[in-house]
Amino acid sequence: MKIVVAGATGTLGKHVADAVRTAGHEAVAISRASGSDLVTGSGLTETLRGADAVIDASATSSTSARKSVAFFTTVTRNLLAAEREAGVPHHVAISIIGAARINANYYAGKAAQEEILRSYSGGWSMLRTSQFHEFVRQILTAGKVGPVQVVPKMLSQPVAAREVAGELVTLATGRPQGLVPDFAGPRRELMADLVRRYLATTGVSRPVLQVPLPGAFGRGMRDGTLLPEPGTRAGRQTFGAWLADQAG
Ligand SMILES: NC(=O)c1ccc[n+]([C@@H]2O[C@H](COP(=O)([O-])OP(=O)(O)OC[C@H]3O[C@@H](n4cnc5c(N)ncnc54)[C@H](OP(=O)(O)O)[C@@H]3O)[C@@H](O)[C@H]2O)c1
């Protein structure tokens, strides 16, 4: 099969492209680095011609609701329009457990993306997952204030991006299923603890300050909205095992 990976240079996208190739399929990478801009949409139809599925692993780094909604709606609409024109029968998307219920800041973009897919009449599948183990690195970059590491008060059940990638490729090689059951990690964790463990393992000595963020965004992070329901299918790799892997 020919599978297009949008956002193929990202945290998730790299694993998706690897998983597509490991499964014996052709992976076509899309990112600005590869010369395709999903926001302008130029040249997308040509890139998608002959593809059997598109896996959308693109993202914005903005936490502004306005920018996140603009990014995810524009990219999703551009991809779906190009898929229609190029005759691609299956769009596979990823969202975040609880994001649509929080519907604020970054999560407003995910809510808008989900809404577009729900009303799409072509073939689509969408998987909601918890935060990736790699999310800790994104938090580190965003929260370094002078000598202190600021971390939002946040409950999560993180999952390995590599395992999520495998799930998305399995979806892409099957029939479109709409919204599929959620997928999370094996253990419930406090984000500040994960950041402390990551810093200790990488030999960085920096005080970690846990801060409750304001508004619906912060409330949703700390009140368990981002956690999976009991009985949700879980990946195998714990954060600790992932960390040991990185250190190795
Ligand atoms: N991170 C998490 O913990 C987590 C958890 C659950 C779900 N998700 C979802 O998983 C998806 C991927 O997240 P991620 O954290 O892996 O993202 P990421 O590491 O920030 O990667 C984003 C990707 O999108 C590409 N991109 C951004 N703007 C683009 C544009 N205008 N045109 C083409 N490509 C563009 C980037 O490549 P270039 O910069 O080269 O263009 C990069 O390949 C998102 O939908 C996110 O909401 C993430």
The ligand as an SDF file (V2000), in Angstrom:
LIG
                    3D

 48 52  0  0  0  0  0  0  0  0999 V2000
    2.3680   15.0430   21.7910 N   0  0  0  0  0  0  0  0  0  0  0  0
    1.4650   14.3530   22.4620 C   0  0  0  0  0  0  0  0  0  0  0  0
    1.6460   13.9980   23.6450 O   0  0  0  0  0  0  0  0  0  0  0  0
    0.1780   13.9410   21.7740 C   0  0  0  0  0  0  0  0  0  0  0  0
   -0.7160   13.0740   22.4420 C   0  0  0  0  0  0  0  0  0  0  0  0
   -1.8860   12.6590   21.7960 C   0  0  0  0  0  0  0  0  0  0  0  0
   -2.1480   13.1020   20.5100 C   0  0  0  0  0  0  0  0  0  0  0  0
   -1.2660   13.9510   19.9050 N   0  0  0  0  0  0  0  0  0  0  0  0
   -1.5590   14.3820   18.5280 C   0  0  0  0  0  0  0  0  0  0  0  0
   -0.6190   13.7340   17.6700 O   0  0  0  0  0  0  0  0  0  0  0  0
   -0.3920   14.5580   16.5270 C   0  0  0  0  0  0  0  0  0  0  0  0
    1.1170   14.7520   16.3600 C   0  0  0  0  0  0  0  0  0  0  0  0
    1.6290   15.4150   17.5020 O   0  0  0  0  0  0  0  0  0  0  0  0
    3.2020   15.5240   17.7440 P   0  0  0  0  0  0  0  0  0  0  0  0
    3.3800   15.9130   19.1650 O   0  0  0  0  0  0  0  0  0  0  0  0
    3.8790   14.3390   17.1900 O   0  0  0  0  0  0  0  0  0  0  0  0
    3.5480   16.8030   16.8290 O   0  0  0  0  0  0  0  0  0  0  0  0
    4.9710   17.4580   16.5310 P   0  0  0  0  0  0  0  0  0  0  0  0
    6.0800   16.6680   17.1130 O   0  0  0  0  0  0  0  0  0  0  0  0
    4.8740   18.9060   16.8970 O   0  0  0  0  0  0  0  0  0  0  0  0
    5.0920   17.3330   14.9410 O   0  0  0  0  0  0  0  0  0  0  0  0
    4.3080   18.1250   14.1070 C   0  0  0  0  0  0  0  0  0  0  0  0
    4.5440   17.7350   12.6550 C   0  0  0  0  0  0  0  0  0  0  0  0
    3.6830   18.5400   11.8360 O   0  0  0  0  0  0  0  0  0  0  0  0
    4.4720   19.1130   10.7800 C   0  0  0  0  0  0  0  0  0  0  0  0
    3.8890   20.4020   10.3990 N   0  0  0  0  0  0  0  0  0  0  0  0
    3.5850   21.4570   11.1970 C   0  0  0  0  0  0  0  0  0  0  0  0
    3.0820   22.4630   10.4560 N   0  0  0  0  0  0  0  0  0  0  0  0
    3.0550   22.0120    9.1610 C   0  0  0  0  0  0  0  0  0  0  0  0
    2.6430   22.5770    7.9280 C   0  0  0  0  0  0  0  0  0  0  0  0
    2.1500   23.8260    7.8560 N   0  0  0  0  0  0  0  0  0  0  0  0
    2.7610   21.8310    6.8050 N   0  0  0  0  0  0  0  0  0  0  0  0
    3.2790   20.5780    6.8490 C   0  0  0  0  0  0  0  0  0  0  0  0
    3.6700   19.9770    7.9820 N   0  0  0  0  0  0  0  0  0  0  0  0
    3.5730   20.7020    9.1220 C   0  0  0  0  0  0  0  0  0  0  0  0
    5.8700   19.2660   11.3970 C   0  0  0  0  0  0  0  0  0  0  0  0
    6.8820   19.2790   10.4100 O   0  0  0  0  0  0  0  0  0  0  0  0
    7.5760   20.6310    9.8640 P   0  0  0  0  0  0  0  0  0  0  0  0
    7.8130   21.5160   11.0530 O   0  0  0  0  0  0  0  0  0  0  0  0
    8.8160   20.1350    9.1800 O   0  0  0  0  0  0  0  0  0  0  0  0
    6.6190   21.2030    8.8960 O   0  0  0  0  0  0  0  0  0  0  0  0
    5.9730   17.9590   12.1720 C   0  0  0  0  0  0  0  0  0  0  0  0
    6.3390   16.9190   11.2880 O   0  0  0  0  0  0  0  0  0  0  0  0
   -1.1930   15.8420   16.7640 C   0  0  0  0  0  0  0  0  0  0  0  0
   -2.4480   15.7240   16.1320 O   0  0  0  0  0  0  0  0  0  0  0  0
   -1.3880   15.8780   18.2720 C   0  0  0  0  0  0  0  0  0  0  0  0
   -2.5180   16.6090   18.6820 O   0  0  0  0  0  0  0  0  0  0  0  0
   -0.1090   14.3600   20.4840 C   0  0  0  0  0  0  0  0  0  0  0  0
  1  2  1  0
  2  3  2  0
  2  4  1  0
  4  5  1  0
  4 48  2  0
  5  6  2  0
  6  7  1  0
  7  8  2  0
  8  9  1  0
  8 48  1  0
  9 10  1  0
  9 46  1  0
 10 11  1  0
 11 12  1  0
 11 44  1  0
 12 13  1  0
 13 14  1  0
 14 15  2  0
 14 16  1  0
 14 17  1  0
 17 18  1  0
 18 19  2  0
 18 20  1  0
 18 21  1  0
 21 22  1  0
 22 23  1  0
 23 24  1  0
 23 42  1  0
 24 25  1  0
 25 26  1  0
 25 36  1  0
 26 27  1  0
 26 35  1  0
 27 28  2  0
 28 29  1  0
 29 30  1  0
 29 35  2  0
 30 31  1  0
 30 32  2  0
 32 33  1  0
 33 34  2  0
 34 35  1  0
 36 37  1  0
 36 42  1  0
 37 38  1  0
 38 39  2  0
 38 40  1  0
 38 41  1  0
 42 43  1  0
 44 45  1  0
 44 46  1  0
 46 47  1  0
M  CHG  2   8   1  16  -1
M  END
$$$$
